[in-house]
Amino acid sequence: MTDQDIKIKRIEEKIDTLIAIRTAPRWLSLASAAQYASMSKNTFIKYIQDGKIYATQKGGKWYVDRESIDHFMIEDDVIVRKVLDSFR
């Protein structure tokens, strides 16, 4: 594989990741939400308890708003820089 082939492959992987993020369902289980945000469940629960990420409980199961995760991540300048750096 040439250097150009490797660069193209990386770009394709990043595009696939962006598509997966945009097509993720709006409401996620707690486990899926923590994975989506690349956090442990305990850390994620702390952010829910602090009111930084919106979640609701229905019938004993937690549903987490993916858009509130995105908003929370954008609010954190350090996280934004890490995400943007990963796409460079």
C-alpha positions as CSV (number, residue, x, y, z in Angstrom):
1,M,0.0,0.0,0.0
2,T,1.3,3.4,-0.9
3,D,1.2,6.4,1.4
4,Q,-1.6,7.9,-0.6
5,D,-3.6,4.7,-0.3
6,I,-3.1,4.8,3.5
7,K,-4.3,8.4,3.6
8,I,-7.3,7.6,1.5
9,K,-8.1,4.7,3.8
10,R,-7.9,6.9,6.9
11,I,-10.2,9.5,5.3
12,E,-12.7,6.8,4.3
13,E,-12.7,5.5,7.9
14,K,-13.3,9.1,9.3
15,I,-16.2,9.6,6.8
16,D,-17.7,6.3,7.9
17,T,-17.4,7.4,11.6
18,L,-19.1,10.7,10.8
19,I,-21.9,8.9,9.0
20,A,-22.4,6.5,11.9
21,I,-22.6,9.4,14.3
22,R,-25.2,11.3,12.3
23,T,-27.3,8.2,11.8
24,A,-27.3,7.1,15.4
25,P,-30.7,7.0,17.0
26,R,-31.8,10.0,19.1
27,W,-32.4,8.0,22.3
28,L,-29.7,5.7,23.5
29,S,-29.5,3.2,26.3
30,L,-27.2,4.1,29.1
31,A,-24.5,1.6,27.9
32,S,-24.8,2.8,24.3
33,A,-24.7,6.4,25.3
34,A,-21.5,5.9,27.4
35,Q,-19.9,4.1,24.5
36,Y,-21.0,6.8,22.1
37,A,-19.4,9.4,24.3
38,S,-16.3,7.2,25.0
39,M,-16.8,7.4,28.7
40,S,-17.2,4.9,31.5
41,K,-20.8,4.4,32.7
42,N,-19.9,5.8,36.1
43,T,-18.6,9.0,34.6
44,F,-21.5,9.2,32.3
45,I,-24.0,8.8,35.2
46,K,-22.2,11.6,37.0
47,Y,-22.8,14.0,34.1
48,I,-26.5,12.9,34.0
49,Q,-26.8,13.5,37.8
50,D,-25.1,16.9,37.4
51,G,-27.7,17.8,34.7
52,K,-25.0,18.2,32.0
53,I,-26.5,15.4,29.9
54,Y,-30.3,14.8,29.6
55,A,-31.7,11.4,30.3
56,T,-35.1,10.1,31.4
57,Q,-36.2,6.9,33.0
58,K,-39.2,5.0,31.6
59,G,-40.2,1.6,33.0
60,G,-37.0,1.2,34.9
61,K,-34.8,1.8,31.8
62,W,-32.7,4.8,31.1
63,Y,-32.9,6.7,27.8
64,V,-30.3,9.2,27.1
65,D,-30.7,12.0,24.6
66,R,-27.9,11.8,22.0
67,E,-28.2,15.4,21.1
68,S,-27.6,16.4,24.7
69,I,-24.4,14.4,24.6
70,D,-23.3,16.2,21.4
71,H,-24.1,19.5,22.9
72,F,-22.2,18.6,26.1
73,M,-19.2,17.5,24.1
74,I,-19.2,20.7,22.0
75,E,-19.4,22.8,25.2
76,D,-16.1,21.3,26.5
77,D,-13.3,23.0,24.6
78,V,-10.7,20.3,25.4
79,I,-13.0,17.5,24.1
80,V,-13.7,19.5,20.9
81,R,-10.0,20.0,20.2
82,K,-9.3,16.2,20.7
83,V,-12.2,15.3,18.3
84,L,-11.0,17.8,15.7
85,D,-7.4,16.6,16.0
86,S,-8.6,13.0,15.4
87,F,-10.0,14.1,12.1
88,R,-6.8,15.7,10.9
